[in-house]
Amino acid sequence: MARGFTHESAYNESKEWYTPRDIFRGLGIDFDLDPCSPGNAIVPWIPVQHHISITDFPDGLASRWKGRVWMNPPYGADTPKWMKKLAQHGNGIALVFARTDTAWFHQYASKADAVCFIAGRISFIPADKSLLYADGLYAPKGGCGAASMLLGYGVDCASAVMGCGLGLSLPVSRFCETRRVGNPSGVSSRFARACWPDPHENSPAITEPGRDFVINNS
């Protein structure tokens, strides 16, 4: 199983690419676990307490997850397995391709609490440049081959995704599908502020008297 964010080439080669600092600066939170990590020595800039790498047994997919999870999962056929586990865990953020045409997107993104469709394309860190990047001696260039998105599960992670400023952020959980104006029943005030900004701010909603309906096309 490949680790990190993996792209398959036409020559049956795989290359590992790591998440740049800008993503974490935007999110502004720390994490308890990275189950798809190449190891802290390789990606020391990622704000996570515990790393599970490909050499660990059990690996990140088979391990028990605790706390807030950061996940940049393997790209390709393995993505649905990781997204299923994160959705079941319910506390974390995933960075994945914005593949809204896939079955796994509609199955697991719909269980998230927030999504950010990242503007532009991310300049990921190639594996052979990670140590230079960690020391500030390498600046990533160009962008990856497709658009990316962040999916947040749980109150804190959803708030971070909604406020990251990295692109178009939207609430997508079942709690955001309908609400009484000024009274989002059953939702914490912190998450409510992230999902539903102050009046007159731009938000993806259709309004009828007495009720707002937040657009959710998943």
PEDAWO-V974315 format. One record per backbone hydrogen bond with DSSP energy under -1.0 kcal/mol. NH is the residue of the N-H (numbers start at 0). CO is the residue of the C=O. Records with the same first field share a line. If there is no record, write none. Layout:
NH = CO  CO
This chain:
4 = 16
6 = 14
8 = 12
11 = 8
14 = 6
16 = 4
17 = 124
22 = 19
24 = 20
25 = 21
26 = 22
27 = 23
30 = 46
31 = 67
32 = 67
33 = 49
36 = 51
41 = 38
42 = 38
45 = 42
47 = 45
48 = 30
49 = 31
51 = 33
55 = 52
62 = 58
68 = 90
69 = 32
70 = 92
78 = 75
81 = 77
82 = 78
83 = 79
84 = 80
85 = 81
86 = 82
87 = 83
88 = 84
89 = 85
91 = 152
92 = 68
93 = 150
94 = 70
95 = 148
97 = 146
98 = 96
99 = 97
101 = 98
105 = 101
106 = 102
107 = 103
108 = 104
111 = 108
112 = 151
113 = 151
114 = 169
115 = 149
116 = 167
117 = 147
118 = 165
123 = 121
124 = 17
126 = 15
128 = 125
129 = 126
132 = 128
133 = 129
134 = 130
135 = 132
136 = 131
143 = 121
148 = 95
149 = 115
150 = 93
151 = 113
152 = 91
157 = 153
158 = 154
159 = 155
160 = 156
161 = 157
162 = 158
167 = 116
169 = 114
175 = 172
178 = 211
182 = 179
184 = 182
186 = 183
191 = 187
192 = 188
193 = 189
194 = 190
195 = 191
200 = 197
204 = 202
205 = 212
207 = 210
210 = 207
211 = 178
212 = 205
214 = 203
